[in-house]
Structure formats: structure tokens, C-alpha cells
Amino acid sequence: MSDDGSIDRIVEKVLARLGRSGGEAPNLDGRSCASCAVPGQCASLCPETTARIVREGANRVSSAPGAGSVPKNLAPLIDHTILRADATRAEIETLVDEAKRFRFASVCVNPCWARLCRDALDGTGILVCTVVGFPLGANAPLTKAFETRRACFDGAEEIDMVINVGALKSREDAFVEKEIRGVVESAGAGVTVKVILETAYLDNDEKVRACRAALRARAAFVKTSTGFGPSGATVEDVRLMRETVGPRMGVKAAGGIRSRSDAEEMIRAGASRIGASASVAIVKEE
């Protein structure tokens, strides 16, 4: 575990790489971050500084709800995705090549492709995301935990798990929380767990309860959909999820996002990550 001195040295190195020195990075009007009246909105208030931080190697930039304008380059917010049952090795290799070219946040693939992607992306800073309990969420908790351990062994750095939707609708919230916690603990430190709610099956009360279970279980994100349900992400669902989890968790919008305008709507509603198979088309609109 890093001590405070180590953290300070890392911060100084980052600031030096950005051409800064002496502690706090300046805001647009020359103020320091510490004096900023609206913390957590770096992407909209200081877009150039944020972009430079991403170019220096950051994989994520956090933002508080209500950040307003979306960044010009959406690629670092997108999980470039193929989860079709008939996806071939050639298609996975193309997915990886596109992720390198456009600098997406991650590639999101079925578990059987995790090792291939990890080997191909080694040293690029692009993450490997895979799915657990996918797409129905009806596996036993121990099965989800084992899937998670195996995926991490194969190189996954992010896990998108599907909750047991039937258990949630049966008001077995403790069960849902326990299975999420089992995945989080199996993933271990340094691995991001995103909890897929499959919102198309849920009413608003169930969506709120699922978000709270994920928050209590210390997951990193809540996610709208698998892309295999009756419908995908909606602005209303993203907004409700963000209102429920506040700034403490990420919100991933996935399912049916096919254009830049779709992605922008989700980001304005509170999404901090986008899952899409149309990623290249989205970024080419820029």
C-alpha cells in the first residue's frame, strides 16, 4: 500500500509531465483545483487539461453529476464491445485493433476471449472487460464467483456481472447484495466490477433497490443493460441510477447506443461510461 509520501511523489510527476509544478493544477481561470467552486466537473471546466491527462495515460476521468457539456473525444469513455455468440477470432482481433486505433477505455468480450485480448493489449493501457452470469444473471452465486476468479486469471481487469433479476423482483435484496459482494471479493483489488441491472425488466423502485445493493456491496459501477434484454439504456434510467448512487459510483449506459447523439444524451443524464458495439461509428462522427 502506498504511503502519503508516495502519492505526493506520483502527483508531482504527473504535474511535471503536464508542465506544472508546485502542487495544485490550475483551473481555466488560473485558480487551483482546491479553490474550485464546482469540484468534480473537470471534464467540462478544464477540457484541455483533462485531455492532456488522458494522453499521459489516465484510463478514466471522474466527473460529478451535472457536468454539462460532453468531451469532444468520447473514445476514453467507451467500452468497445462484441458479446455475440457467433463472434469469431477474426472479429475479436479486429475489435482489439480498433481499440488500439481509437483508444477506447476497454474491449468488452465474452470470457473465452479474455486471454487473447489481454495478450494483444499488453502495454497499451486499454483494459480487458468480460462478463459474468451473462446474459440472464440466473447462475448460482458460487458460479458467478468462480467465473470472476477465472476471468481475472485470464487477464480481465473489469467484470460486468448480471444480477439475479428474479431474486430482486422477489424482494430478496440481501441475496442480490451478497452475490454482488461475492463477485467484488473474488475480483479483488484493482479490478473494476460493474453491476448490470437489466433495467427493461424492472420498475423504478426495483432499479433504486438494485443500485443501493450494488453500492452496499462496494461495486464500482451500475450498468443499465446486457444488450440482450427487451430494450437497452434510456436517458430516464441513467438519470435515476445517477441520482440514486450519486458521485460514489460510475454509471454505465449500454444497449442500443448507436450514434454520438445517443452517447451524448446518456452522458448528460449522468453516464460515466458507454458500452457499445457501434463504437467506431460513434467516434467517427467527431
Summary of the structure (lengths in Angstrom):
residues: 286
radius of gyration: 18.7
end to end distance: 40.4
largest distance: 55.5
contacts: 953
relative contact order: 0.11
helix: 48%
strand: 14%
